Amino acid sequence: MTMECIVALQKVTKTYVMGESLLHALLEIDLKVNRGEYVAIMGPSGCGKSTLLNVLGCLDKPSQGAYLLGGTDVSTLNDDALSEIRGSQLGFIFQSYNLIQQLNVLENIEVPLYYQGFSSTESSRTAKILAERVGLGSRLDHKPMELSGGQQQRVGIARALVNDPLLLLADEPTGNLDSHSGQDILNLFDELREQGKTIIMVTHDQEIGHRADRVVRLRDGRIEEDTRNGSV
């Protein structure tokens, strides 16, 4: 069976100017991710994990090299085009949830669809389906402050899924949760992987590394190791 490559980084380097010095956050990164893969990005602090996630999420452009997302070289696109890509093809899940406190569960899930121009009826219908999918169908009217951390992260996951993204990007999604809530979120990611979602997750959590299909370890801006878990 031919695997469909949806993420391809080709000799990607990211350099920041720090006064009179240059900081090489990423150095000649080559990385391919196929549709349906679950990849954990790991490594020590300062190794380039966050920079890599920002490039993958079209929040930052490579200084050199190419980034093909779904066959399109997004590294050549302007800011408006990148914004469109982020809204239509990417889903983001954050450690700190990034929910809008004034909005309830349903409204928070609907936010990406508002920016994509969906009707209120269609947005509401889709958001309700996603809320049910993550186990929050009975909490639609609750504000974030009325939810536990695990429930807030479930809202974040539903929001990331609402535009049916090509790629899910997660940044330490269990970092602010207790062990029980974190386990629930990891189980939900396992379900998403089984449903065919493509997931790239930055994590310090060894359990996530064990559960993912692959572990990509960075050190000093380079890929030190790219291994496939034996159980997959």
C-alpha positions in Angstrom: 0.0 0.0 0.0 1.3 3.4 -1.0 1.5 5.9 1.9 0.5 9.5 1.3 3.0 11.9 2.5 1.3 15.1 3.8 4.2 16.8 5.6 7.6 17.1 4.0 10.4 19.3 5.4 13.4 19.5 3.1 16.6 20.9 4.5 14.7 23.3 6.7 16.8 25.8 8.6 15.5 28.5 10.9 17.9 31.2 12.0 17.1 34.2 14.3 19.2 37.4 14.5 20.1 38.1 18.1 21.9 41.4 18.1 25.1 40.7 16.3 24.8 37.0 16.6 22.9 34.3 14.8 20.9 31.7 16.6 20.4 28.5 14.5 17.2 27.1 16.0 16.8 24.5 13.3 19.5 23.1 11.1 18.8 21.2 7.8 15.7 19.3 9.1 14.5 16.6 6.8 11.2 15.1 8.0 8.3 13.3 6.3 5.0 12.4 7.9 2.4 10.2 6.2 -1.4 10.6 6.5 -2.6 8.9 9.7 0.7 8.9 11.5 1.0 9.9 15.2 4.4 11.5 15.8 5.9 12.6 19.0 8.6 15.4 18.9 10.9 15.1 21.9 14.2 16.5 23.2 15.7 18.7 25.9 14.7 22.3 26.4 16.1 24.6 23.8 16.6 21.8 21.2 14.2 23.4 18.7 10.9 21.6 19.4 8.8 24.8 19.7 10.5 26.3 16.6 9.8 23.1 14.6 6.1 23.2 15.7 5.8 26.9 14.7 7.2 26.1 11.2 4.9 23.1 10.9 1.9 25.3 12.0 2.7 28.0 9.4 3.3 30.4 12.3 6.9 30.9 11.2 8.7 30.5 7.9 11.9 28.6 7.3 15.0 30.7 6.7 16.1 28.1 4.2 14.6 24.9 2.8 11.1 23.9 1.8 7.9 22.9 3.7 5.4 20.9 1.7 2.0 20.6 3.3 -0.4 18.4 1.4 1.8 18.9 -1.6 1.9 22.7 -1.5 5.1 24.5 -0.7 3.8 26.7 2.0 7.3 28.1 2.8 6.8 30.4 -0.3 3.4 31.8 0.7 2.6 35.3 2.0 1.1 36.0 5.4 -2.5 36.1 4.1 -2.1 32.7 2.3 -0.5 31.2 5.4 -3.4 32.5 7.5 -5.8 30.7 5.2 -3.8 27.5 5.5 -3.9 27.7 9.3 -7.6 28.2 9.3 -8.5 25.5 6.8 -5.9 22.7 7.0 -4.4 22.9 10.6 -5.7 22.2 14.0 -3.9 23.5 17.1 -4.0 22.1 20.7 -2.2 24.1 23.4 -0.9 23.3 26.8 -2.8 26.3 28.3 -6.0 25.5 26.3 -6.3 29.1 24.9 -10.1 29.2 25.3 -12.0 32.5 25.3 -13.3 32.9 28.8 -16.4 34.9 27.8 -17.7 32.2 25.5 -19.3 28.9 26.4 -18.2 25.5 25.3 -20.2 25.5 22.1 -19.1 29.0 21.1 -15.4 28.3 21.8 -15.6 25.2 19.5 -17.3 27.3 16.8 -14.7 30.1 16.7 -12.6 28.6 13.8 -15.7 28.2 11.6 -16.6 31.8 12.2 -13.4 32.9 10.5 -14.0 30.4 7.7 -17.3 32.0 6.9 -19.6 29.2 7.9 -23.3 30.0 8.7 -24.3 30.1 12.3 -26.6 27.1 11.8 -23.9 25.0 10.3 -21.3 26.1 12.8 -23.6 25.2 15.7 -24.5 21.8 14.3 -20.8 20.9 13.6 -19.7 22.2 17.1 -22.4 20.1 18.8 -21.2 17.0 17.0 -17.6 17.6 18.1 -18.7 18.4 21.7 -20.4 15.0 21.8 -17.4 13.3 20.3 -15.1 14.6 23.2 -17.7 13.8 25.9 -19.0 17.3 26.5 -22.4 17.2 25.0 -24.0 18.0 28.4 -21.7 21.0 29.0 -22.5 23.2 26.0 -23.6 26.2 28.0 -20.7 26.1 30.5 -17.9 28.7 30.5 -14.3 27.6 30.7 -14.0 28.6 34.4 -16.8 26.2 35.1 -14.9 23.2 33.7 -12.0 21.1 35.0 -8.6 21.3 33.3 -9.3 18.0 31.5 -12.7 19.3 30.2 -11.1 22.5 29.0 -8.5 20.5 27.0 -11.4 18.5 25.5 -12.9 21.8 24.3 -9.5 22.7 22.8 -9.4 19.4 21.0 -12.9 19.7 19.7 -12.1 23.2 18.5 -8.9 21.9 16.7 -11.0 19.2 15.0 -13.9 21.5 13.9 -12.5 22.4 10.5 -11.6 18.7 9.8 -7.9 19.6 9.5 -5.3 17.8 7.4 -2.9 17.9 10.4 -3.3 18.2 14.1 -0.5 20.0 16.0 -0.3 19.6 19.8 2.1 21.4 22.2 2.4 19.6 25.5 -1.4 19.0 25.7 -1.2 17.2 29.0 1.3 19.5 30.6 -1.2 21.4 32.8 -3.2 18.3 33.8 -3.2 15.8 36.7 -2.3 12.3 35.9 -5.9 11.1 35.6 -7.0 13.9 33.4 -3.8 13.5 31.3 -4.6 9.8 30.8 -8.1 10.7 29.5 -6.6 13.1 27.0 -4.0 10.6 25.9 -6.8 8.0 25.4 -8.6 10.6 23.3 -5.5 11.1 21.1 -5.3 7.3 20.7 -8.9 7.3 19.4 -8.2 10.2 17.0 -5.2 8.2 15.6 -7.4 5.1 15.2 -9.9 7.3 13.3 -7.1 8.3 10.8 -6.1 11.7 12.1 -2.5 12.8 11.5 -1.0 14.1 14.7 2.3 15.8 15.5 2.8 16.4 19.2 5.6 18.1 21.1 6.0 16.5 24.5 8.3 15.8 27.4 6.0 12.9 28.4 7.7 9.5 27.8 4.3 7.8 27.8 3.2 9.8 24.8 6.4 8.9 23.1 5.6 5.2 23.8 2.1 5.5 22.4 3.0 7.4 19.2 3.9 5.6 16.0 7.2 7.5 15.8 9.4 9.4 18.1 11.5 12.2 16.5 14.2 13.4 19.0 15.9 16.8 18.5 19.2 18.1 19.8 20.8 21.4 19.1 18.4 22.1 16.2 19.0 18.8 14.4 17.1 15.5 14.3 19.2 13.2 16.5 16.9 10.2 16.2 13.8 9.2 14.3 12.5 5.8 15.5 9.3 3.8 14.9 7.8 2.2 17.9 7.8 -1.6 17.6 4.2 -2.1 18.5 3.0 -0.1 15.4 
